């Protein structure tokens, strides 16, 4: 379109960010500005790299996203396989390639540039203030901050930008030997090289009115430490392209709504997430180890003392205990009802030796930065909330589609560059 955007990234370039992230996983050194959530490529870089979505896409913008990914180095098979995925290591090089393309077209990346404030005059964006005090004057800002930018949410709330609390889900990661899932899903053909590692998608509607479902299932993957704030433990899952690690993992999460939040404030969902992440940190020993419990012990309501079967993949380490301290009672009750129901669908799912690692809280943004039909904030002209942090996407593909829409809205408002 001829525009030359300035991309302000609070974290570091993707390769340095990868080193920072592995430093946390291996040595418990958490950098609040460069981690699984923050840095070039966003939270999706450390994930299974799933490239499919259930969004309505009548203009086939998802196809545009996939084609751009292939141009950046993704395997061409993502254009035709039913459930395309890439994996973390391939995503790293692709992110670098896309940066080179943006820069060749006149775009500019500024790493280590956290936006600490937005200047708003009479309901119109007039600039952004960086952490070092520098000010960039502008009349239009695309706000694509991700679902974990809690300090940014707080700043926007102070500035009076219209936001509303939204539902999300909480729970824990479950791990099984991948062979158990393969046998249940593929039967005698389990292990066939053409089939690869089996996946699953499960949902159960509970007697207490809650819904429990599997989220971000990672065949042949690992559970990862996804904290972005000191003194809190968060889990997530990721896979490499090969999906050949020993375990399958997925989040088993329970849907919650603003009615479950501690109060009616806009940021009450953030407070709820932080509360349970802090409880998980303490339950894990206050060292960034994650609290874990065998499924059999969880169902029997007794602490776990010894790993059997599925060896936990989370690093730095899993501290065996009870996870009841890490989740609200209604979520625990729902999970205890759902796991045997899931076992009836996938034999072995509720096996005693499967392991739960807590806590999963970042399934989606706890707020929506609401926008109108022109893509702008309802009460702040020139502010274009986009992607998962704004509450308008739920993964790599849908975030890419929403980014295209944001770019089109800016072009419609301001004309050719």
N, C-alpha and C positions, 0 to 999 in steps of 0.2 A: 504493500500500500504506500510505500515511500516514507513511512514514519521511522524515526530513529529513537527507539525507547531507551530509557535509562532503567536498568533492572537493579533495584536495591535489595541486596541479599544480606540478612543479618549474620548468616553463617559464613563458612569458608567454601572455597572451590572444592569440587567433589572429591578429588583425590586426597587433599589434606583433611577434608571432612571425614573420609573413610578412615584415615589414621587416627583421628580424634575419637571416632566411634569405637574402633577396635581397642584403643587405649582404655576406654571405659569398660568394655566387656572383659578385658584381660587383667586390668590393673585397678579398676574401680575409680578411675580419674574422670569425673563427669565435667565436661565443659558445657555450661548452660547455653552457649551461643553456637556450638558446633557438635551435633549429636544425631541420633536417629531421626529427630523431628526437624532440626534446623540445619540449613546448609543447601548448597546447590543441588537441585534435583528433588528437594522436598522429602516428605515422609515416604513417598512411594519408591524411592531409590533403595531403601532397605526393606524389601517386601518380596512377595512371590512374583512380582512383576506381572500380575494378571492384567490382561488387555481386553476384557469383555465387560459388559455392563447391561443393566436392564432398563436404562433410561429410554424415553421416547426420543427417537432420532430421525424424524422424517426427512431431514436434509442430508442424511448420511455423513454428518461431520465426523463421526467416528472413523469412517474410512479414510478421511483426510489425515486424522491423527495417526492411524496405522501406517499410511504411506510415508508420512514424515519420519516415523520411527525406522522404517526400512531404509530410507535415505540416510539416516543417521547411523546405520549399521546393524539394525535388528534383522534376524533371519526372515527371509521372504515368506516362510510358512505362516507367519502371523496374519497374512492377508487371506488365508483360506482355512486354517484349522478351526475347529469349533470353539475351543477354549484356549486362545493364544496366551502365552506367557513368555517372559524373557529371563527373569532372575537378576539378582543384584549385580553380579560382576559385569554382565553385559550392559546393564543399565548405566553403570559408571562411564564406560567409554561412549555410550550413546549421548549422555548428557553433555559430555565434553564436545562431541561433534556438533550437537545442536547449538551450543554456545558459539562455536567457531562460525557457524552459519549466520547466527544473529549478528555477530560482530562484523562479518564480511558485508552485511547489508546496512551497517551504520549504527547498530545497537551498541550499548555500552553496559558492561557489568561492573558493579561496585560491590566487592565482598567486604564483610565486616562492617556493614553500614545498616545498623538497626534504626528503624524509624521510631523515634520516641514521642513524636507529637505531629499533629496535623493542624495547620493554620486554617481556620474557617472564619470567613467574614460575611455576615448577612446571609448565612446558609449556603455559601459558595466556597469550595476549596480554593485556597490561595497559595499553599505551599506545604512542604513537609520539613520537619526538624529532625536531624539525625542525632545519634547518641553523643557525637562529639561537638554538638552545638551548631554545626553547619546547617544552613537553610537552602533548600532548593525551591525556587518559585515556580509554581505550576497551577494551572486551572483544572487539571484532570489527573486523577490518580486511580490506577487499577489496583485494588486491594486484594491481593492473593496471598494471604499470610499463613494458610494452613490451620488445622484444627487445634493446634497446641500453643498458639501465640496468645497466651492468657494475658500477658502484660499489655499487648496491643488491644485486646478486647477491653481491658480496664481503661486504657487511654481513650478509646473511642466512646466509651460510656461517659467518661468525664466530659468529653467534648460535646455530648448531647446527640451523637449520631444514633439514629433510630436502630435499635436491635430488639430482639425478643428471644426468650429462652425456647429451646426446642428439644424434642426427645432424643435420646441416644440409648446405648445399652452398656451394661457392665457384666463382668463375669471372670472367667479364668481360662487359661490355655489348657487343653487336654492333649496328651501325647500317648500314642500307641506305637508298637513296632509296625513299620509300614507293611510288613508281611501279613499282619492280621487284617488290615484294611484291604490289601490286595486279594486275599483269599475270600473275604466276604463279598467283595464287589465283582471279582472276575472268576471265582470258582476254579475249575480245573485249569483254566488258562492263566491263572495268576503267575506272574514272573515272566510272561512272554515279552520279548524285547519290543515288539510293536505296540504293546499296551502301555508300557511304562508304569509309573506309580499311580495307583488309583486315588481318586478323590471322593468326596461325599458332600452332600448338602442336606441338613436335617432341620426339622422344626417340630416343636411340640407346644400345644396350647394347654396350659395347666389349669387345674381345678381352682386355683386362687386368682384366675383371670390374667395371669402373666403369660407371655410367650417366650419360650426359650428356643434359641436357634444357633446353628454353627455359623461362624463368621470367619472370613479370611482363612479358609482351609489351605494348608501348605503341604502338599504331598512331598515326601522325602525331604523335609525341611528342618528348620530349627526354630526354637523359641528364643526371642532376643530381648535384651534389656532395652526398653524404649523410654526411659525417664529423660526429661528435659529440665527438671527442677531439682535442686538439692533436697535430700531428705525424703524422697518419694520413690516408690518402686512401681514401674509400669511394664507390662509384657506386651509383646507383639509376635508375629511370626513372619518368617521369610524362607524362600527357597532359592537355590541356584537354578540355572537353566537345566542342568542334568537331573535335578530332583532325585538324587541318589543317596541322600543321607538315610540313616537307619530308621528314623521315626517319621510318622505322620503327625501333624499337629493342627489344631484349629482352636479358635476361641469358642467357648460355650457361654453364650451371653444371654442376659435377660433384659427385655425392653423396659425402659422407664420413661416417664413423662414428667413435664414440669410439676404435675400434682404431687410427685414424689420428692421434689426438691425441698430443702430445709425452709425456704421462704419463697415469696413471689417476686423477688428481685431478678433483674435481667441476668445477672451473673451467678445465680444460685446453683446452676448446673456445674459451673467451674468449681465452686466451693465444695460441691458433693464429690466431684472427681478427686480433688486434692485431699479431702478427708480420707477416702478409702485408700488412696496411694500412700498417704502417711501411715495409715494402719498397716499396710503391707510392708512398708519399710521397717517398722518396728517388729512385726511378726517374723521378718526374715533375719533379724539380728542387728538391724541398723548398720549394715555394711554394704548395702545394695544387693545382697543375696535375696532371692525371691522365696517367699514361703511356698512350700509344696506339700501335697498330701496325696497318697494313693487313693484311687477311686473307691476301692473296697472300704478303706478306713473312713473316707468322707461319707459314704452311705451309712456306715455303722456309727458315725459320730465319735470316732476315737482318733487320737493323734497318730501320725505315721512316724516310724523310727528307723525303717530300713527300706532301701530301694529294691524292688524286684521287677523283672519284666522290662518295661520301658525305662531306659536310663535317661534322666532328664538332660535336655540339651542346652538349657538356659545357662549363660555365663554372665557374671562371674561364677555363681553356684546357686544351687537350690538348698534351702534350709528346711528339712522335714519337720512338720508341725501340724497344726490344724489351720485351715484357711477360713474358719468361721469368723475370725476377728477382722477379716479383710472385705467382707461383703455384708450388705443389709440382710436381715432375716428373710424378707420376702424373696430375695434373689436366691438365697441358700435353699429355701423350701422348694422353689420352682426348679432349681437345678437337680435337687434330689428326686423330684418326681420325673424329670425329663430323662435323666441318664438311663434308667431301666427301660423307658419307652424307646430310646434310641437303640438300646441293645436288641430290642425286638426287630428293628429294621436292619441293623448291622451286627450280627452275632459277634460277641466279644467286645462290643463298644464299652460296656460297663464292667469289663474284666477287673478283678481286684487289683491287678498290678499296673494298670494304666495310671498315669500321674497327672494331677491338676497343679498348675503353677499360677499363682495369683500375683497381681490382679490386672485384668484387662479393663481399661476405662476409656481408651481413645478410639472407640469404634467410629465416632463421627463428632462433628463440632457440637458443643452444648449450646451454641447460640446461632441465630440467623441474623445476619446484617441485611435487613430486608431491602429489596430494590424494586423499582417500578418497571413498567414495560419498556422503558428506554434504557434499562440496565443500571440506572443511577440510584443511589441511596434515596429513600423516601423523603428525607428532609435535608440532604446535603448534596447540592449540585456539584457535578464534577467528580464525585466519588463513586467508583464502579466496583462494588463488592463481587468477588468471583471465586470460584473453586470451592474446596471442601471447608476451609475455615469460615467462609461466608455462609455455609449451609446449603450450597447449591451443587455439590458433587459428592461422590462417595468412592473414589478410586482414581487410578491413573487415567483411564479412558474418559470417564465422565468429566474429570477435571480438565483434560485437554479440550474436550468439546466446549466446556464452559469458557475456557480461555479464548477460543475462536469467537464465541458470541460476544465476549467482552471487547475484543479488538474491533469487531464490527460496530458495536454501539459507540465506541470512541470515534471511529471514522464517520459514522452518520452524524454525530454531534458536531464535529469540528471540520469535516470536509477533507479533501485531499491534502496530504502533507506538502 
